[in-house]
Amino acid sequence: MRFIKGVTFIRMIKIGIIGLDTSHVIEFTKLLNNPNGLNHVPGGRVVVAYPGGSENFAISKSRVAKFTEQMKNDFGIKIVSTIKELAEQCDAIMLESVDGAAHLEQLREIVSFRKPIFIDKPFSVSTETAEEMIQLAKTHKTSLMSSSALRYAEKLKGSLAKTDKGRIIGADCFGPMELIDEGSGYFWYGIHLAEMLFAILGPGVHSVTTIAEKKHDVIIGAWTDGKIGTARGIREGNPRFGALIHFESGKEYFEVDSAQKPFYAGLVEEIIEFFTTGCSKVPIDVTKEIIRFVEAANESAVAKKTIKVGP
C-alpha cells in the first residue's frame, strides 16, 4: 500500500490456483475477478491456474476438464502445465485440489517460493501428513492457512458475537455428510462440521466417539475444559448446515443458508487478509487438531469405541 496526496493505492495481489477439480475455483474467481459482482472481494485477482487432478479420485477426474475450460473461457485465466510455472507468475497461491491426499506433494513443489498459501479443505487426510506439511512450511518460512468456508458464515459469526448469555459451554452442529468411496471417510464433508465445532468451542479435544448409521452419523467430541460438541451428519432429511450453541444462560440457534451474504465471500475476505498480512486468524496448529479430530472420528466409526486424542 502507498499514499500520494491523500489517495490510497492498494497493490493488487496476483493469485494462482492449483487444482481445477472443485467448484470452489469458479466461485472464488467470480468473487475476486468481477468488480461489479454483488459480493465482490477486492484486493486480489486470479491470473493463472494449474489444472492438476487426481487419477485415483473419481470426482477429481470427472471435473477437472470442465472447470479448466470454464476458467479459461469465462474468466480468461492463463492455464499453465506445471505447478512451478504457476508459482513463478503469482504473488499468492490457493491450493484447491479436491483430493486432500494430494496436498503434501503439491506443497513440496511450491513451498520454497515463500509465497503465502491457502490450502482448501481438507488440509490433509492424516495427522502425520499434516505435521509434515507444517514442518515444510516452517523450514521454508512460508505462511499457511486452511479453513472450511463454513467457519465464516455470517450466522455463525453473529451467534459467536453474542455477549448477553455468558460463556459458551457446548454446541450441536448439523449438516449434510455425504460419504464417497475413495476412503477419506468424514474428511470429505465431515470436515465442514468439524470446522464449525472448532470455530464455536475452540481447540482442546481429548476424545472422540462416533455413532455411524446408514442415514446419519453423530460425532461426539469431549473437550478438556468440560465442553461437549456434537457433529450430526445427515444423508436423509434437511440438507442445511446449522448449529445450536449452548451458553451459560441461554441458547442460540442458526441455519447457515439463511444469511444474505454467502459464506464463500466471508472465506475469500479472510484469504485476502491472510495474503496481505501473512498471518492466518486460524492458527495452523488448530488446523492440525481439526485433522486429528476427523481422523479420530473415522477411527471410532470403524473400531466402534471412543478414541483418545489428547491429554
Secondary structure, DSSP 8 states (H G I E B T S, - for coil): -EEETTEEE---EEEEEE---STHHHHHHHHHH-TTSTT--TTEEEEEEE----TT-HHHHHHHHHHHHHHHHHH--EE-SSHHHHHHT-SEEEE--S-GGGHHHHHHHHGGG---EEEES-S-SSHHHHHHHHHHHHHTT--EEEE-GGGG-HHHHHHHT--SS-SEEEEEEEEE----TTS-GGGTTHHHHHHHHHHHH-S-EEEEEEEE-SSEEEEEEEETTS-EEEEEEESSS----EEEEEETTEEEEEEGGG-SS-HHHHHHHHHHHHHHHS--SS-HHHHHHHHHHHHHHHHHHHHTS-EE---
